[in-house]
Amino acid sequence: MSGEVLQLRGVGVRRDQAMLLHDVDWTVHESERWVVIGPNGAGKTTLLQIAATLLFPTVGTVDVLGERLGRTDVFELRPRIGFASVAVAERVPRNEKVIDLVLTASYAILGRSREEYDSTDVTRAVELLEALGCADLVGRTFSTLSEGERKRVQIARALMPDPELLLLDEPAAGLDLGAREDLVARLGTLANDPTAPTMVMVTHHVEEIPDGFTHALLLRRGSVVAQGKVEEVVTDEHLTACFGLPLRVERQGGRWYARARG
């Protein structure tokens, strides 16, 4: 891979008459932690779906983990990618138990059937759930969980196959303040772990950027506004251009905050 986990060149995505992404160039290297920020409709989820090999670009080239989309078997590639999103959660069978939801990630499937798992698999699944503060949920069904519990279980599932790339689509969306802060802290611990996979996280809010994230990409109307090291991108000027509103950005204790300028 030559250190390149993701490489997009001239990527565009057209749906009907709308261009969801325009001429995106973006490279993610090993061990980097990227946050993708932008308003609603900016193309963030579309970009993440491409990285997850769930969507192919209309134009341009995409290399994921050293493999060119369109020239490789994505079904062999996907187990190397951890992906947590609302779209995945909506496909979970209603009566799926939490422990089974995490275990089945090893086969990149949803819904436990006749697969066999050994004690090592079960131990890893429980350890991941414990690291995310939800080991007590192993026997619960996914449909009975709160939104915060679902988010954490999905991340445990995404980590189960020991992926080389971890993709998180708005992991803190819909959480109350306490649940959000707990999750952001846990993601910060993961981001600061040198053995953790390369990470890309989508969010609307700079307040949700965990400590330890190294790079940022700003999107507006499908186009890149800015990208690079997080401290060089998350600025008054760039966020103002991204959201179309005068904003002031501050950083305290490793966390970012943005407010409208009066």
Stockholm file with secondary structure:
# STOCKHOLM 1.0

chainA/1-262         MSGEVLQLRGVGVRRDQAMLLHDVDWTVHESERWVVIGPNGAGKTTLLQIAATLLFPTVGTVDVLGERLGRTDVFELRPRIGFASVAVAERVPRNEKVIDLVLTASYAILGRSREEYDSTDVTRAVELLEALGCADLVGRTFSTLSEGERKRVQIARALMPDPELLLLDEPAAGLDLGAREDLVARLGTLANDPTAPTMVMVTHHVEEIPDGFTHALLLRRGSVVAQGKVEEVVTDEHLTACFGLPLRVERQGGRWYARARG
#=GR chainA/1-262 SS CTTEEEEEEEEEEEETTEEEEEEEEEEEETTCEEEEECCTTSSHHHHHHHHTTSSCCSEEEEEETTEETTSSCHHHHGGGEEEECHHHHTTSCTTCBHHHHHHGGGGTCSSCCSCCCCHHHHHHHHHHHHHTTCGGGTTSBGGGSCHHHHHHHHHHHHHTTCCSEEEEESTTTTCCHHHHHHHHHHHHHHHTCTTSCEEEEEESCGGGCCTTCCEEEEEETTEEEEEEEHHHHSSHHHHHHHHTSCEEEEEETTEEEEEECC
#=GC SS_cons         CTTEEEEEEEEEEEETTEEEEEEEEEEEETTCEEEEECCTTSSHHHHHHHHTTSSCCSEEEEEETTEETTSSCHHHHGGGEEEECHHHHTTSCTTCBHHHHHHGGGGTCSSCCSCCCCHHHHHHHHHHHHHTTCGGGTTSBGGGSCHHHHHHHHHHHHHTTCCSEEEEESTTTTCCHHHHHHHHHHHHHHHTCTTSCEEEEEESCGGGCCTTCCEEEEEETTEEEEEEEHHHHSSHHHHHHHHTSCEEEEEETTEEEEEECC
//
